[in-house]
């Protein structure tokens, strides 16, 4: 049975048929980033270390929550950076365009700022 939302998205490549399928697509994105993006793997390791050290140091619940949220923010921004870079590459292909460079540099800058912020939180 088709809904009005389905009819509006007829040009979408693939529409998730259920919440489970939506989670499957999201997991595929995280898996793709983990397997193809060196920086995503580095951020995963660093976040895991920060959370582990927090647990070893017996930080309070609020302190652990701040570390977890900060680590999650870095990973989220790394995923967004990967998505932006992919869309830009799809659009411009192998050609150089100054606006493509700006988009990719700004997305990378957002990850860099969040990583610096996470280091400050950890310190």
N, C-alpha and C positions, 0 to 999 in steps of 0.2 A: 504494500500500500504506500503510495507516494504522498508526501506532504508538500505544502506550499514552499517550504524551505528547499526541499529536494528539487522542485521545479525551478526555483530561482537559481540554483547552482548547477544547472545542466552543463555549463561549460567548465566546471571544476574537473580536475583530472580524476580525482577519486574522492568520494564522499564517504565518511565513516558511517557504517550502518548501525553501529552500537557503541556504547561507551567502552566496551572491551576492545573493539577495533581501534578506537581513538587512542587508547593506551598502547596498543600494539604499534601504531604509527609513531607515537612519542618515543617509545622504547627503541624503535628503529633509528630515530634521529640521534638519540644518545649513544647508541651502539656505533653508528656511523662516525660520530665525532670522536669517540674513544679509539676507534681503529684507524682513523685517518688524520687526526689532528694531534700533533705532538704536544702542543701547549695544553690541550684539554687533559691529556694524560698527566702532564706535570701538575696541573691544578688539582686533579683528583688525588694524586699522591700527597701533595702539600696539604690539602684539606683533610685527608685521612690522618696525616701526622698531627695536624693542629688539634683535631678532635681527640686523637689518642693521647696526646700530651695533656690536654685539658682533663681527660678522665684520670690519667695517672696523677696529676696534680690535685685532683679532687676539687675542681672548680665548682662554684655554686651553679645551680640550675640556670640562673639568669646569665652568668658568664658563658656557660656552655651553649645556651641558646644564641647568644650574640656570635659566638664562633661558628656555630652551625649556619646561622643566617648569612653571615659574611661569606663563608665558604660556598654556600649555595648561590649567592649572588654572583660570585666570580664564575662559577660553572655556568650559570644561566647566561651571563654576558658572553662567555666564550661560545656557547651554542648560538646566540644571536649573531655574534661576529661571523661564525661559520656560515650561517644562513645568508647574511648580507653579502659575504664574499661570493657565495655560490650564485646568488641572483645577479650580482654585478658581472661575474664571469659569464653567466648565461647570456646576459644582455650585450656585453661588448665583445665577447669572444676573445680572440687573440689580439685585438687592436687595443691601442692605448687611448685612454680618454681621461682628461684631467678630473672631471667630475667622478669618474669611477675610482680614481686614486683617492680623492677626498672622502668618498663614502667608505672605502675600505680602511683608510687611515683613521678616520673618526671612530669606526667600529672597533678597531684594534686599540685605539686610545681609551675607549670606554672600559675595555678589559684591563688595560694597564692601570688606570685609576682605581678600579675596584680591587685589583691585586695589591696595589700600594696601601689602600685602605685596610685590607685584610691583614697585611703585615703590621700596621699600626694597632689594629685590634688585638692581634696576637701578642704584640709587645706589651 
